[in-house]
Amino acid sequence: MPLHIDLSPLRDLRNFRLLFVSGGITGLGSMMTYVAIPFQMAQITDSFVAVGFIGLAELAPLIIFGLFGGSLSDRLDRRRMVVLTEIALMLTSVVLLVNALSATPSTAVLYLVAMTVAALDGLQRPSLDAILPRVVPHDRLSAASALKSGVRDSSALVGPAIAGLLIAAFGTASVYAVDVVTFSLSIVLLLRLPPIPPRHDHDGASVIAHIGDGLRYARSRRDILGTYAVDLVAMTFAFPYALFPFVVEEYDAPWALGLLYSAAAVGSLVFAATSGWTPRARHHGRFIVFAAATWGAAVGLVALAPTIGVVLTLLVVAGYFDMLSGHFRGLMWNQTIPDEVRGRMAGLELISYAVGPTLGQARAGFAANRLGLAGAFASGGILCVAGVGIAAAALPALWRYDCRTDANFAAVKAQREQEASGEET
């Protein structure tokens, strides 16, 4: 059973290389900003609730624009959607930079930018996710997904560490300035992608009706609904990032702030580097359930950690299983959902894996306010494990999924092979 990572998609697929490098660069800057905003909020307000409320502020824009962005992805050129939203995201970092340089940085600006970024992410992510199966052959999606996850997690590892150093040395404004630069470089790379228009004509229905068709398709796929439910539960109850500024205070370890944000990415990179076995896996849903429950258990055990070193170790373990779950969710989505609804389903995926952390930020903040820091971690871990078990029992199609016998897997594979053959002709 090979444990190495398969690099062949980078070698053979030019358009995948562009996505890979662009994602790594923009991800680096975005992860730095992801650390800087809650740190700046905690610095200004010294409040659990104020930091946790960042997640609540992002929730409505993410849901609304995620659904809308999914519909646009199935109607418009996906590259154009990604480039335009990337430019808009760069402008939000400019606003953060100006605010940080002011004499009295505004918390209102931080909340407003968080909401705007959530809306833009909702518009961009469905198109970005739906591009991958268009530029990577069906049987190479596992290797490409592992590489894409690896570069994202490398950014998640390096970005917070750099952010911590920059914040300590120069303040949060320096982080936002770097983010502007990374967005600029990413835009240049994305412009080199070819146009990626929809392959299937839509019927001219309204956006609402178009979204409704996507929701009906999702409702017909109980296995896919299971992937959404398990991830939503795991992230809602066991997403600890809003607590990190207070963890370093608890352990008197301000130097560890960046490491806390990076620890899960270390575990994710370990998974990516040893992912050569994943194309041989067949029961993807079982891996998703097991991994999500283990993520929650590891996060919950932070409540008992005697030292900051143990906290970091548990977060590395959590990151490994989070990536394991995410890898097999992505495979089920990319290998079984047809292109004509891929964008709308990607919008729902965005909601499932982005709304969960958003709710998780708020839950963690309120739980810490009522139960203390240890109570927030412990309660989250217990609720996560229990909730994942309930979700898996309620949607047994996820547990039964087997790519060797799944009709949707076979149909999408045949569709993409036929489309690839037509393009070659």
KESE-527418 format. One line per 4 residues: number of its first residue (from 1); their letters; for each residue x, y, z of C-alpha. Coordinates in steps of 0.1 Angstrom, whole numbers, padded with zeros to 4 digits. Layout:
BEGIN
NUM = a = X,Y,Z  ...
***
This chain:
BEGIN
1 = mplh = 0000,0000,0000  0018,0032,-0012  0021,0060,0013  0038,0086,-0009
5 = idls = 0019,0115,-0026  0013,0112,-0063  0028,0143,-0081  0019,0133,-0116
9 = plrd = -0010,0158,-0120  0014,0187,-0114  0037,0173,-0140  0011,0165,-0167
13 = lrnf = -0017,0190,-0163  -0008,0227,-0170  -0042,0241,-0159  -0041,0222,-0127
17 = rllf = -0006,0236,-0121  -0019,0271,-0124  -0047,0264,-0100  -0023,0247,-0076
21 = vsgg = 0002,0276,-0075  -0025,0303,-0074  -0042,0285,-0045  -0010,0282,-0026
25 = itgl = -0002,0319,-0030  -0036,0334,-0022  -0041,0308,0006  -0009,0320,0023
29 = gsmm = -0021,0356,0025  -0057,0346,0034  -0046,0324,0063  -0024,0353,0076
33 = tyva = -0055,0376,0075  -0076,0348,0091  -0053,0350,0121  -0050,0388,0121
37 = ipfq = -0087,0397,0122  -0096,0378,0154  -0063,0388,0170  -0071,0425,0163
41 = maqi = -0106,0421,0175  -0094,0404,0208  -0068,0431,0212  -0094,0459,0208
45 = tdsf = -0122,0444,0228  -0107,0416,0251  -0140,0398,0247  -0147,0361,0239
49 = vavg = -0181,0371,0225  -0168,0398,0202  -0144,0374,0186  -0170,0347,0183
53 = figl = -0195,0371,0168  -0172,0375,0138  -0185,0340,0128  -0221,0350,0132
57 = aela = -0216,0381,0111  -0203,0359,0082  -0232,0334,0084  -0260,0351,0064
61 = plii = -0238,0364,0035  -0222,0330,0032  -0255,0311,0029  -0271,0336,0005
65 = fglf = -0242,0342,-0018  -0231,0305,-0016  -0264,0295,-0032  -0263,0324,-0057
69 = ggsl = -0226,0317,-0066  -0234,0280,-0072  -0261,0290,-0097  -0238,0314,-0114
73 = sdrl = -0211,0288,-0117  -0234,0265,-0137  -0245,0294,-0160  -0213,0316,-0165
77 = drrr = -0177,0312,-0173  -0161,0298,-0142  -0127,0313,-0147  -0143,0348,-0151
81 = mvvl = -0162,0343,-0118  -0130,0334,-0100  -0109,0362,-0113  -0135,0389,-0106
85 = teia = -0141,0378,-0071  -0104,0375,-0065  -0100,0412,-0074  -0128,0421,-0051
89 = lmlt = -0112,0401,-0022  -0080,0420,-0028  -0099,0452,-0023  -0112,0440,0011
93 = svvl = -0076,0435,0023  -0068,0471,0012  -0097,0482,0035  -0083,0462,0064
97 = lvna = -0049,0477,0058  -0062,0513,0059  -0083,0505,0090  -0053,0490,0108
101 = lsat = -0031,0521,0100  -0057,0545,0114  -0052,0560,0149  -0083,0541,0162
105 = psta = -0090,0509,0142  -0127,0503,0140  -0143,0470,0151  -0173,0479,0128
109 = vlyl = -0149,0478,0098  -0136,0444,0109  -0172,0430,0111  -0182,0446,0078
113 = vamt = -0151,0432,0060  -0157,0398,0075  -0193,0399,0060  -0181,0411,0027
117 = vaal = -0154,0384,0025  -0180,0358,0033  -0202,0370,0005  -0173,0370,-0020
121 = dglq = -0162,0336,-0009  -0197,0324,-0015  -0196,0337,-0050  -0161,0324,-0058
125 = rpsl = -0158,0290,-0041  -0185,0271,-0062  -0168,0281,-0094  -0133,0274,-0080
129 = dail = -0143,0240,-0068  -0162,0231,-0100  -0132,0240,-0121  -0112,0210,-0107
133 = prvv = -0131,0182,-0123  -0130,0201,-0156  -0092,0203,-0157  -0084,0169,-0141
137 = phdr = -0094,0135,-0156  -0119,0115,-0135  -0094,0088,-0125  -0068,0113,-0114
141 = lsaa = -0090,0133,-0091  -0078,0116,-0059  -0042,0125,-0066  -0051,0161,-0077
145 = salk = -0073,0166,-0046  -0045,0154,-0023  -0021,0179,-0039  -0046,0207,-0038
149 = sgvr = -0053,0200,-0001  -0016,0197,0005  -0008,0232,-0008  -0038,0246,0010
153 = dssa = -0026,0231,0042  0009,0243,0036  -0005,0278,0034  -0025,0271,0066
157 = lvgp = 0007,0260,0083  0031,0287,0071  0006,0316,0070  -0004,0317,0107
161 = aiag = 0033,0313,0117  0043,0342,0095  0013,0362,0107  0023,0357,0143
165 = llia = 0058,0369,0137  0047,0399,0116  0020,0409,0142  0046,0407,0170
169 = afgt = 0071,0428,0151  0051,0452,0130  0014,0449,0139  -0016,0437,0120
173 = asvy = -0013,0462,0092  0018,0443,0079  -0003,0411,0076  -0030,0429,0055
177 = avdv = -0003,0444,0033  0011,0410,0025  -0024,0397,0017  -0028,0424,-0009
181 = vtfs = 0004,0413,-0026  -0006,0376,-0026  -0040,0384,-0041  -0022,0403,-0069
185 = lsiv = 0000,0374,-0078  -0029,0350,-0077  -0049,0371,-0101  -0020,0370,-0127
189 = lllr = -0019,0332,-0126  -0057,0328,-0128  -0058,0350,-0159  -0036,0324,-0176
193 = lppi = -0063,0297,-0173  -0084,0292,-0205  -0121,0302,-0204  -0142,0275,-0187
197 = pprh = -0178,0281,-0199  -0207,0258,-0189  -0209,0226,-0211  -0247,0224,-0208
201 = dhdg = -0272,0250,-0218  -0295,0260,-0190  -0333,0264,-0197  -0334,0302,-0190
205 = asvi = -0351,0296,-0156  -0348,0323,-0129  -0319,0321,-0104  -0343,0310,-0077
209 = ahig = -0357,0282,-0099  -0322,0272,-0109  -0312,0270,-0073  -0343,0250,-0065
213 = dglr = -0334,0224,-0092  -0300,0220,-0075  -0316,0216,-0041  -0339,0189,-0055
217 = yars = -0309,0171,-0069  -0292,0173,-0035  -0323,0159,-0018  -0323,0129,-0041
221 = rrdi = -0287,0121,-0031  -0288,0108,0005  -0252,0099,0005  -0242,0134,-0005
225 = lgty = -0265,0149,0022  -0247,0127,0046  -0213,0142,0038  -0228,0177,0044
229 = avdl = -0245,0167,0077  -0214,0150,0092  -0191,0179,0083  -0216,0205,0095
233 = vamt = -0220,0188,0129  -0182,0183,0133  -0174,0219,0126  -0203,0234,0145
237 = fafp = -0194,0217,0178  -0156,0212,0176  -0142,0242,0157  -0118,0258,0183
241 = yalf = -0101,0286,0164  -0119,0315,0181  -0105,0303,0214  -0068,0304,0203
245 = pfvv = -0061,0340,0214  -0073,0330,0249  -0055,0296,0249  -0021,0314,0247
249 = eeyd = -0031,0336,0277  -0042,0305,0297  -0008,0288,0292  0011,0321,0292
253 = apwa = 0025,0313,0258  0019,0343,0234  0047,0329,0212  0024,0299,0204
257 = lgll = -0005,0318,0187  0007,0312,0152  0015,0276,0161  -0020,0269,0173
261 = ysaa = -0035,0281,0140  -0009,0260,0121  -0011,0228,0142  -0040,0213,0124
265 = avgs = -0023,0220,0090  0007,0199,0101  -0017,0170,0106  -0033,0177,0072
269 = lvfa = 0001,0178,0055  0010,0144,0071  -0022,0130,0055  -0014,0146,0021
273 = atsg = 0021,0133,0021  0009,0097,0028  -0022,0098,0006  -0010,0074,-0020
277 = wtpr = -0033,0047,-0006  -0065,0067,-0011  -0073,0057,-0047  -0077,0021,-0035
281 = arhh = -0103,0030,-0008  -0138,0021,-0017  -0161,0029,0013  -0155,0067,0014
285 = grfi = -0185,0074,0036  -0171,0052,0064  -0138,0071,0064  -0157,0103,0066
289 = vfaa = -0177,0093,0097  -0148,0078,0115  -0125,0108,0108  -0150,0134,0118
293 = atwg = -0157,0117,0151  -0119,0114,0158  -0115,0151,0150  -0141,0159,0177
297 = aavg = -0125,0136,0202  -0090,0152,0197  -0104,0187,0201  -0124,0178,0232
301 = lval = -0093,0163,0249  -0076,0198,0247  -0096,0205,0279  -0074,0181,0298
305 = apti = -0041,0192,0283  -0015,0200,0310  0008,0220,0287  0007,0240,0255
309 = gvvl = 0028,0212,0239  0000,0187,0245  -0025,0211,0231  -0005,0214,0199
313 = tllv = -0001,0176,0196  -0039,0171,0199  -0045,0197,0173  -0021,0180,0149
317 = vagy = -0040,0147,0154  -0073,0166,0148  -0059,0181,0116  -0049,0147,0102
321 = fdml = -0084,0133,0106  -0101,0165,0094  -0081,0162,0062  -0089,0125,0059
325 = sghf = -0126,0134,0061  -0123,0163,0037  -0104,0142,0011  -0131,0116,0009
329 = rglm = -0159,0142,0009  -0142,0159,-0020  -0139,0126,-0039  -0175,0117,-0035
333 = wnqt = -0185,0152,-0047  -0161,0154,-0077  -0165,0118,-0088  -0203,0114,-0085
337 = ipde = -0219,0148,-0093  -0225,0156,-0130  -0210,0189,-0144  -0244,0205,-0151
341 = vrgr = -0252,0207,-0114  -0216,0208,-0101  -0216,0245,-0094  -0248,0245,-0074
345 = magl = -0237,0215,-0054  -0204,0232,-0048  -0225,0261,-0034  -0241,0237,-0009
349 = elis = -0207,0222,-0001  -0194,0257,0007  -0223,0261,0031  -0217,0227,0047
353 = yavg = -0179,0232,0053  -0179,0270,0058  -0211,0276,0078  -0200,0249,0103
357 = ptlg = -0168,0268,0113  -0188,0300,0113  -0213,0286,0137  -0184,0269,0156
361 = qara = -0167,0302,0161  -0198,0316,0178  -0205,0284,0198  -0170,0284,0211
365 = gfaa = -0171,0320,0222  -0205,0317,0240  -0195,0283,0255  -0162,0298,0269
369 = nrlg = -0182,0327,0283  -0205,0304,0302  -0183,0273,0309  -0148,0286,0308
373 = laga = -0121,0277,0283  -0118,0241,0293  -0155,0237,0293  -0158,0250,0258
377 = fasg = -0133,0224,0245  -0148,0195,0264  -0184,0202,0256  -0176,0207,0219
381 = gilc = -0158,0174,0217  -0186,0154,0233  -0213,0171,0212  -0192,0164,0180
385 = vagv = -0188,0127,0186  -0224,0122,0195  -0237,0144,0166  -0216,0126,0140
389 = giaa = -0230,0093,0152  -0266,0106,0150  -0260,0121,0115  -0245,0088,0102
393 = aalp = -0274,0068,0116  -0300,0092,0101  -0284,0090,0066  -0272,0054,0062
397 = alwr = -0266,0058,0025  -0233,0076,0034  -0221,0045,0054  -0231,0022,0025
401 = ydcr = -0214,0041,-0002  -0190,0020,-0023  -0175,0036,-0054  -0172,0001,-0071
405 = tdan = -0209,-0003,-0072  -0223,0033,-0071  -0244,0041,-0101  -0236,0079,-0099
409 = faav = -0199,0072,-0099  -0202,0051,-0130  -0224,0076,-0148  -0202,0106,-0142
413 = kaqr = -0171,0087,-0151  -0186,0077,-0185  -0199,0112,-0191  -0164,0127,-0185
417 = eqea = -0147,0101,-0206  -0171,0109,-0234  -0165,0146,-0231  -0127,0142,-0230
421 = sgee = -0129,0120,-0261  -0150,0146,-0279  -0125,0174,-0270  -0096,0153,-0283
425 = t = -0114,0147,-0316
***
